[in-house]
Amino acid sequence: MKYDLIVVGGGPGGLMAAKTAAEDGLKVLLVEQKKDITRITRSCLQVCYLEWVCPDGYLETVKLELSHTGARFLFPGPGFSIDYTGPLKVLNNCIWISPSGYKVHTMKDENFAFYFDKEVFVAGLLAEAEKAGAEVWSGTPGIAAENTKDGVKVRVRSKSGEQTLEARKAIAADGLNSRIVDSLGLNKERKVFIPRFKSLSSDLEGVECDFPGHETSILMFKAREGFGLTPRAGNLKSGPTNFKEVMKNPNYAKYAHWFRNARAVRNYAVSNTVRTPVREPVVGNVVIVGDAGASAETWIQGAVACGYQAVKAIEKELNGEKGYPKYINWWQKAFYHNDPGFFPRVFLNFGLMQTWTDDEIDYVCKFFQGQKLIPTLVLAKNPEQIKDDNPEFYDKLKKGIAHFTKMIEPLLETYPPGSTIFKEPHANLGRWRPYPYVVSQ
């Protein structure tokens, strides 16, 4: 075999895997379809969640250590850290704003996350991987993988055409639309619940926001055509790519002056098919990492943790020990998409609001104004609280809950008995916060 390990995908998960394996003495090749690996072109919040973790991606605690020379992300669960020298911005509020300006906090006055520059982060991982001896081929997408008796064959496409590479082990870290996962036949067993999810966003310069505390707040404008505004470093904010058209909406007239001098300096897009997760992310000599086996984003920090854990499992297997069972168990407990509560949360949180009029969104945000909660989930858990106050909307809400509950039944059937991660009942409908869960050591 020419390589001990071939890593397909040069995002945070793949780069962390290549870095870890090369530092541990393995002969590693990383292939990535982008020519410039450090260039970020897809929509990405570029946020590191700390102890307050959104129960969508990576659930284990991540901490941030600051010094005069930079920062270090600490992963106490897996037991590693990553140095980072780029910009940081604390985030301590996430606020829903209705068309008429009613406000509800999903996070309030708590340091739940930091914005960080993903390009700087990725560049750091790439430099460390290459310094450790990893071979890197950019502009080279991985097309397929095939298990063999002694290892794995990975087919790639480069300028010179297609070629087949051999290694003892391989890692699929090529994102939600993973060609490697598809080539292994795993997508045949996964149910598709969003055939093609598309997202567009821009880095905006010159936004003149006068919202109190906007510098450290994620602002979510909730309407039938809503958008978000997230702080970046300097005078940048992440916002809608079509912000000029959005501001023509009468609902946003009071905020239009924020964007009178704004311009987009970078555009991002993403188009994904969203499926039920890969339950066991190991097929023969191929280990699946991060978004490649997930229903939605595992977040940057989750992908990084996956890359590290996958390599440690592979090293055990190469040494004649059983490393894969522990990795599979960790994967199933560390990511919320592996819990049957994931889909009720997603559909009830995002789906319900899509059925409401702007006036109904105003009503809901006014009803909960100033409170610290997620209105859609609170109403999904207890719709009775508005029954007397607004009987007509209550009836619509009940029908919406029943509709989405029925819709996701086929998805829930894919989860085996006993796959619940959380100890708390109805944890899937709770606010963002760390949940107690158990991972076997």
C-alpha positions in Angstrom: 0.0 0.0 0.0 1.3 3.5 -0.9 -0.6 5.1 2.0 -1.7 4.2 5.4 -4.7 6.6 5.2 -6.4 8.5 2.4 -8.6 11.4 3.6 -11.3 12.6 1.2 -12.3 16.1 1.9 -10.3 19.1 3.1 -12.8 20.8 5.4 -12.2 21.1 9.2 -12.9 17.3 9.8 -10.7 16.1 7.0 -7.8 18.4 7.8 -8.0 17.5 11.5 -7.9 13.8 10.5 -4.9 14.4 8.2 -3.1 16.4 10.9 -3.7 13.9 13.7 -2.7 10.9 11.6 0.5 12.5 10.2 1.5 13.7 13.7 1.1 10.1 14.9 3.4 8.8 12.1 1.0 7.5 9.5 1.6 8.1 5.8 -1.3 10.3 4.8 -2.8 11.7 1.6 -5.6 14.2 1.7 -7.6 15.0 -1.5 -9.9 18.0 -1.8 -11.9 19.1 -4.8 -11.3 22.9 -4.2 -8.2 24.3 -5.6 -7.8 26.7 -2.7 -8.5 24.6 0.4 -8.6 27.6 2.7 -11.2 29.5 0.6 -14.7 29.3 2.2 -17.4 29.5 -0.5 -20.4 27.8 1.2 -22.8 29.4 3.8 -21.3 28.9 7.2 -22.1 30.6 10.5 -18.5 30.4 11.5 -19.4 30.1 15.2 -17.8 28.0 18.0 -20.4 27.1 20.6 -19.0 26.9 24.0 -20.6 25.3 27.1 -24.0 26.5 25.9 -24.5 24.3 22.9 -27.3 24.3 20.4 -28.7 20.7 20.3 -28.4 20.3 16.6 -24.7 19.5 16.1 -21.9 18.5 18.4 -23.1 18.1 22.0 -19.8 17.8 24.0 -18.5 20.8 25.8 -16.0 23.0 24.0 -14.0 25.7 25.9 -12.0 28.7 24.7 -8.7 29.7 26.3 -7.5 33.2 25.5 -4.0 34.7 25.8 -2.1 37.7 24.5 -0.8 35.6 21.5 -4.1 34.2 20.4 -6.6 31.6 21.4 -7.0 27.8 21.9 -10.1 25.7 21.5 -10.2 23.0 24.1 -12.0 19.7 23.5 -12.1 18.1 27.0 -14.2 15.1 25.8 -11.8 13.7 23.1 -8.9 15.4 24.9 -7.2 17.6 22.4 -6.8 21.4 21.6 -6.3 23.6 18.6 -4.5 26.9 18.4 -6.1 29.8 16.6 -4.7 33.2 15.8 -7.5 34.9 13.9 -10.3 37.4 15.0 -12.8 36.5 17.7 -16.1 38.1 18.7 -18.1 37.1 21.6 -21.8 36.3 21.1 -24.1 36.6 24.1 -27.6 37.3 22.7 -29.7 35.6 20.1 -32.9 37.6 19.5 -36.1 37.0 17.5 -37.6 40.2 16.1 -41.1 40.1 14.7 -42.4 42.2 11.8 -43.8 44.8 14.3 -40.6 44.8 16.4 -41.6 42.4 19.3 -38.5 40.7 20.7 -37.9 37.3 22.2 -34.5 36.0 23.4 -33.4 32.5 22.7 -30.1 33.4 24.4 -29.7 36.4 26.7 -26.7 37.9 28.4 -24.7 34.7 28.3 -21.5 34.0 26.5 -22.8 31.0 24.5 -20.5 31.3 21.4 -17.7 33.1 19.6 -17.5 34.1 16.0 -14.2 33.1 14.4 -12.8 33.3 10.9 -13.1 29.8 9.4 -10.6 30.6 6.7 -7.9 31.4 9.3 -8.9 28.3 11.2 -8.7 26.0 8.2 -5.4 27.6 7.1 -4.0 26.8 10.5 -5.1 23.1 10.3 -3.7 22.8 6.7 -0.3 24.2 7.7 -0.1 21.9 10.7 -1.1 18.9 8.6 1.5 19.6 5.9 4.2 20.4 8.6 3.5 17.0 10.1 4.1 15.3 6.7 0.6 14.9 5.2 0.5 14.9 1.4 -2.2 17.2 0.1 -3.8 17.2 -3.4 -6.1 20.2 -4.0 -8.3 20.4 -7.1 -8.8 16.6 -6.8 -12.3 15.4 -5.8 -12.8 11.9 -4.4 -15.3 10.1 -6.5 -15.7 6.7 -4.9 -14.3 4.2 -2.5 -14.2 0.4 -2.6 -13.2 -1.9 0.2 -10.6 -4.6 -0.7 -9.3 -7.6 1.2 -6.3 -5.7 2.5 -7.5 -2.1 2.5 -9.4 0.3 0.3 -9.3 1.7 -3.2 -10.2 5.4 -3.6 -11.0 6.8 -7.1 -10.1 10.4 -7.6 -10.3 12.9 -10.5 -7.4 15.3 -11.2 -6.2 17.3 -14.2 -4.6 14.2 -15.7 -7.9 12.3 -15.4 -9.2 9.6 -13.1 -6.9 7.4 -11.1 -7.3 4.8 -8.4 -5.3 5.1 -5.2 -4.8 2.4 -2.5 -4.4 2.7 1.2 -4.9 0.6 4.3 -7.7 2.8 5.5 -9.8 5.8 4.2 -11.8 8.6 5.8 -14.9 10.1 4.1 -15.0 13.8 5.1 -16.5 15.2 1.9 -19.6 16.9 3.3 -23.4 16.4 3.3 -23.4 15.4 -0.4 -20.6 12.9 0.1 -19.7 11.0 -3.1 -17.8 8.4 -1.0 -20.8 7.7 1.3 -23.0 7.3 -1.8 -20.5 5.0 -3.6 -20.6 2.7 -0.6 -24.3 2.3 -1.0 -25.2 3.9 2.4 -27.7 6.4 0.9 -30.0 3.6 -0.2 -30.8 3.0 3.5 -31.3 6.7 4.3 -34.6 8.5 4.0 -34.6 11.9 2.3 -36.7 14.5 4.0 -35.5 17.6 2.1 -34.5 16.8 -1.5 -32.6 20.0 -2.0 -32.0 22.5 0.7 -30.6 25.8 -0.5 -29.1 28.7 1.4 -27.6 32.0 0.4 -25.8 34.6 2.5 -23.3 37.4 2.2 -20.7 39.2 4.3 -22.0 42.8 4.4 -19.9 45.9 4.9 -21.3 49.2 5.9 -24.3 48.0 7.8 -25.4 50.9 10.1 -27.2 48.9 12.8 -28.6 50.9 15.7 -30.0 48.0 17.6 -28.7 48.0 21.2 -26.1 45.4 21.7 -26.0 44.3 18.0 -22.2 44.0 18.2 -22.6 40.8 20.2 -26.0 39.6 19.1 -27.4 37.3 16.4 -30.5 39.1 15.2 -33.2 36.8 13.7 -35.9 38.7 11.8 -38.9 36.4 11.8 -41.4 36.8 9.1 -42.6 34.6 6.2 -39.5 35.9 4.4 -37.2 36.3 7.3 -33.5 36.7 7.6 -30.7 36.8 10.1 -27.8 39.2 10.9 -24.8 37.8 12.6 -21.7 39.8 13.8 -18.4 39.3 12.1 -15.0 40.8 12.8 -14.5 44.5 12.1 -17.3 46.2 10.1 -18.8 43.0 8.7 -22.0 41.2 9.3 -23.4 38.1 7.8 -26.8 38.7 6.2 -29.0 37.9 3.3 -27.5 37.9 -0.2 -30.6 39.7 -1.5 -30.6 42.3 1.3 -31.7 45.1 -1.0 -34.8 43.2 -2.1 -35.5 42.1 1.5 -35.5 45.8 2.6 -38.3 46.5 0.2 -40.6 44.4 2.3 -42.9 46.8 4.3 -42.3 44.6 7.3 -38.7 45.8 7.4 -39.2 49.5 6.7 -38.0 50.5 10.1 -34.7 48.7 9.5 -34.1 49.7 5.9 -31.8 52.6 6.9 -29.3 50.1 8.3 -28.5 49.0 4.8 -28.5 52.3 2.9 -24.7 52.2 2.6 -24.3 48.4 2.8 -22.6 46.3 0.2 -21.8 42.6 -0.2 -18.1 41.9 -0.1 -18.4 38.1 -0.2 -21.3 35.8 -1.2 -21.9 32.2 0.0 -24.2 29.4 -1.1 -25.0 25.9 -0.1 -27.2 23.3 -1.7 -27.7 20.0 0.2 -29.9 16.9 0.2 -30.9 16.3 3.8 -31.3 12.7 4.9 -31.6 10.6 8.0 -28.1 10.0 9.4 -25.7 7.1 8.9 -26.2 5.1 12.0 -22.9 3.3 11.9 -20.2 5.5 10.3 -17.8 2.6 9.5 -17.9 0.4 6.4 -15.1 -2.0 6.1 -11.9 0.1 6.0 -13.7 3.4 5.4 -14.6 5.7 8.3 -17.2 8.5 7.9 -16.6 11.8 9.5 -18.7 14.9 10.2 -21.3 16.1 7.7 -20.7 13.2 5.4 -22.8 10.9 7.6 -25.0 13.5 9.2 -28.5 14.9 8.6 -27.4 18.5 9.0 -24.3 20.3 10.0 -22.2 18.8 12.8 -20.8 22.3 13.2 -17.1 23.1 12.6 -16.3 21.9 16.1 -18.1 18.6 15.6 -16.4 17.9 12.3 -13.0 18.5 14.0 -13.8 16.2 16.9 -14.9 13.6 14.4 -11.7 13.8 12.4 -9.7 13.3 15.6 -11.8 10.4 17.0 -11.8 8.6 13.6 -8.0 8.6 13.4 -7.6 7.3 16.9 -10.1 4.5 16.1 -8.2 3.7 12.9 -4.9 3.6 14.7 -6.2 1.0 17.1 -7.5 -1.1 14.3 -4.1 -0.9 12.5 -2.5 -2.1 15.8 -4.8 -5.1 16.0 -7.2 -3.6 18.5 -10.9 -2.9 18.3 -11.2 0.9 17.7 -14.4 1.1 15.6 -17.0 0.1 18.2 -15.9 3.0 20.5 -16.0 5.4 17.5 -19.5 4.3 16.5 -20.7 4.6 20.1 -19.2 8.1 20.4 -20.7 9.2 17.1 -24.2 8.0 18.1 -24.0 9.8 21.4 -22.2 13.0 20.4 -24.5 14.3 17.6 -28.2 15.2 18.1 -29.2 13.9 14.6 -28.8 10.4 16.1 -31.5 11.1 18.6 -35.2 10.6 17.5 -36.0 13.9 19.0 -34.0 15.7 16.3 -36.6 15.6 13.6 -39.5 16.8 15.8 -37.4 19.7 16.9 -36.4 20.7 13.4 -39.8 20.3 11.9 -41.7 21.9 14.7 -39.2 24.8 15.1 -38.9 25.7 11.4 -42.0 24.1 9.9 -44.6 25.6 12.2 -43.5 29.2 11.5 -43.6 28.7 7.8 -47.4 28.1 8.2 -48.0 31.3 10.1 -48.9 34.7 8.7 -46.8 37.7 9.6 -49.6 38.8 11.9 -49.5 35.5 13.7 -45.7 35.7 14.1 -46.3 39.2 15.6 -48.8 37.7 18.0 -46.5 34.9 19.1 -43.5 37.2 19.7 -45.7 39.7 21.5 -47.1 36.9 23.7 -43.6 35.9 24.7 -41.9 39.3 24.5 -38.9 39.7 26.7 -38.8 36.0 27.8 -35.8 33.7 27.2 -37.2 30.8 25.2 -37.8 29.4 21.7 -41.5 30.3 21.0 -42.1 27.6 18.4 -40.9 24.9 20.6 -42.6 26.2 23.7 -45.9 26.2 21.8 -45.2 22.8 20.4 -44.7 21.4 23.9 -47.6 23.2 25.4 -50.1 24.8 23.0 -52.8 25.0 25.7 -51.2 28.2 27.0 -52.7 30.3 24.2 -56.1 28.4 23.9 -58.1 31.0 25.8 -56.1 34.0 24.6 -56.4 33.2 20.9 -58.7 30.3 20.1 -58.5 30.6 16.3 -54.7 30.5 16.3 -54.7 27.7 18.9 -56.8 25.5 16.5 -54.3 26.3 13.6 -51.4 25.5 15.9 -52.8 22.2 17.0 -53.4 21.2 13.3 -49.8 22.2 12.4 -48.4 20.1 15.2 -50.4 17.1 14.2 -49.4 17.6 10.5 -45.7 17.7 11.2 -45.9 14.9 13.7 -47.5 12.7 11.1 -45.0 13.8 8.5 -42.0 12.7 10.4 -43.3 9.2 11.4 -41.4 7.5 8.6 -38.2 9.2 9.8 -38.6 8.2 13.4 -39.1 4.6 12.3 -35.4 4.5 11.2 -34.2 4.9 14.8 -33.7 1.7 16.7 -35.2 1.3 20.2 -33.1 2.8 23.0 -31.4 5.4 20.7 -32.4 8.4 22.9 -29.4 10.4 24.0 -31.0 12.6 26.6 -32.1 11.7 30.1 -34.7 14.5 30.3 -38.2 14.0 28.9 -39.0 16.4 26.0 -35.4 17.6 25.9 -35.8 18.0 22.2 -38.2 20.9 22.8 -36.0 22.7 25.2 -34.0 25.9 24.9 -30.4 26.0 23.8 -28.4 24.7 26.8 -26.1 21.8 27.7 -28.0 18.6 28.1 -26.9 15.6 30.3 -26.1 12.6 28.2 -24.0 9.5 28.6 -21.1 8.4 26.5 -19.5 5.0 27.3 -15.8 5.3 28.1 
